Amino acid sequence: MPAYSIRQFVYENLPLSQLEENAEGIFTGAYSVSLFTDWQQQRFHQVWTKCREEDGASYAGHADYYGAMPAMAPVHPLPNMHAENCTEQLGKPGMWHERLAHFRMEFTPSAGKELQSEYLMPREHVYEAALAVHRLREHLAPILFVSELRTIAADDLWLSPFCDQSSVAFHFTWRDDWQAVERVLPLLEAALAPFHARPHWGKLFTIPADVLQGQFDKLPPFRKLIDKYDPNGKFSNAFLDTYVRPARTSR
């Protein structure tokens, strides 16, 4: 598509309760919307909105965003971090590659030294899932930097977490302490299990292989393709052997 310009506005203190009736409006209120929280209170401390400028039209922001008020100065998603690392806010227009990311290319993103997990589920579950995560706040507090919620359109890719479902993502940026994170992930995954949460393949999770495999209807035909085109596992590894490939027999 042709290059385009974006304006970015941030709002502060969105009540979590707004997701019950207004989730669709919140997530479709801009070209890109991200909600940030540490789950310690029933609110999102920041809402990041990114809107396209098309045909000369100018997005001027909202007086409020479902109860969240406009930030009066640039902010960082992580409390107590300086906003200079972040892309321009307060509605200053810029090209898409200078606004769609939350952090500037030349600066350290997020906290820098961290671990990450992300779980994807049908977007209609966003409110109930948020309440379930909030109930784990005491377990999350010692190890969580910040959490981000965003929505992703459905696709038709067989092993995509978004295959055939319009999804909401619950992203977690953890402190660099795998032993502590490993203890919390099963609690988090159990809380999100009723909402059919799929983990991000490239981030940390502890969901057992048999449970994860049952979440992808297209895995059996995909395995047939693997068995046909890579029967000896030339392009496999331990992770794929555990979660994706069919069991290999000696040949």
VENFENFEN-V48695 format. One record per run of one state. SS is the DSSP state (a for helix, b for strand, c for the rest). FROM is the first residue (numbers start at 0). TO is the last residue. If there is no record, write none. Layout:
# VENFENFEN-V48695
ss: <SS SS>
from: <FROM FROM>
to: <TO TO>
This chain:
# VENFENFEN-V48695
ss: <c b c a c b c b c b c b c a b c b a c b c b a c a c b c b c b c b c a c b c a c a c a c>
from: <0 4 15 17 27 31 37 42 53 63 65 67 70 82 85 86 93 95 98 102 103 114 122 134 136 141 143 152 154 155 162 163 166 174 177 193 197 199 208 213 218 229 237 243>
to: <3 14 16 26 30 36 41 52 62 64 66 69 81 84 85 92 94 97 101 102 113 121 133 135 140 142 151 153 154 161 162 165 173 176 192 196 198 207 212 217 228 236 242 250>
